[in-house]
Amino acid sequence: MATPWHTSKDIIGTKGDALKGRRIVLCITGSVAAVRSPEIARELMRLGAEVYAVMSPMAQKIIHPYLMEWATGNPVVTELTGQVEHVTLAGDHPRRADLILVAPCTANTIGKVAAGIDDTPVTTVLTTAIGSGTPIIIAPAMHVSMYRHPIVLENIRKLESLGIEVLMPRIEEGKAKIPETREIVDAVVRRLTAERDLEGLRILVTAGPTREYLDAFRFISNPSSGKMGVAIAEEALRRGAEVTLIYGPGTAQPPIGVELIRVESTEEMLNAAVKALREKRHQVAILAAAAADYGPRERRMVKTPSKMERWTLELKPLPKIIEAVREASPETYLVGFKAEYNVSDEELIERAYRRLREVGMNLIVANDVSREGVGFGHDTNEVYIIDPDHKVIHIPKASKRMIARRLLDIIKERLGR
């Protein structure tokens, strides 16, 4: 990628060197928020980055390519030519860009990328970047009714499963507005400086529900999808950790690259976790699974008749996985999860803190699943992270991938990495 001198490049590095030597492709799609793209480019440059703009045809109807050429000091890609710009910028070669940023990103572009359609310079660059493993961040911008469309949300989940970071928009005035420039730039800095920052760390994650069978067909379980634990495993894997995922029968797709151990019951999950810790001596264990607390005293290996007038069950408490993990591996940095229902913030925090002290956890993550968009089955969550000193970090409602990222940032900091 040629980087000719241009007077606009005089600002490169004037605010710091966090992005010094980094090459960032700023893709712009047809949202009115494209008016923010020059500002985003300039702030990235002020931290040392070289920025290259790629514009979709609709983006060019909102701001002129000359503006982005002025902002970045580099020629703007408005169509693909014999110079194979998409390969130059994002192909699998040593001189490709360090990161692709799509700001703003429309619902149309999200849908095309999720479906593997590349019919604009932006979507072709993104298809190429996904294939080459180039990091991608997108900042959606659209009307809030579009953002809430189930297919749009499904497409966002699909992109996140590919390792694409999706920045949560600001919901204001009936619009899903693009995040503030500072938030976007911070996300770029965090992504590029955090790459492979967990290399050499072995992390055990539990995810999903468990099932406790009553007879040959029926079981007790809960609505956990496994999305939170899978998001943690995906993020840890992306950042270079060696990840063991012990996964109950959830619906979230586990990431390729983890050591996957499938289980069904609480006892199976407990035994798998203890065995994995003893064999691999993981430095960190994050127990995000919603394991059953009770099971039948006796399982009848028959089908219980469906026309019985009454079926009385006697349940017994099941062993606590987190207590077994702490006993099996006292030196492991232990993170637990605690879900409550319809309690105040104060009560949620206090119950979680008491549980943390009982077990000897290093951190506990608490949420109230009665709240809108929080907990089981949702793509978003709102959590409180509490440590043994009663320090509380509140993460307002955000995607589970973003919460996973923040949790791992906190763990990394506590481990002194």
Secondary structure, 3 states (H helix, E strand, C coil): CCCCCCHHHHHCCCCCCCCCCCEEEEEECCCHHHHHHHHHHHHHHHCCCEEEEEECCCHHHCCCHHHHHHHHCCCCECCCCCCCHHHHHHCCCCCCCCEEEEEEECHHHHHHHHCCCCCCHHHHHHHHHHHHCCCEEEEECEEHHHHCCHHHHHHHHHHHHCCCEECCCEEECCEEECCCHHHHHHHHHHHHHHCCCCCCCEEEEEECECCEECECCCEECCCCCCHHHHHHHHHHHHCCCEEEEEECCCCCCCCCCCEEEECCCHHHHHHHHHHHHHHHCCCEEEECCECCCEEECCCECCCCCCCCCCCCCCEEECCCHHHHHHHHCCCCEEEEEEEECCCCHHHHHHHHHHHHHHHCCCEEEEEECCCCCCCCCCCEEEEEEECCCCCEEEEEEEEHHHHHHHHHHHHHHHHCC
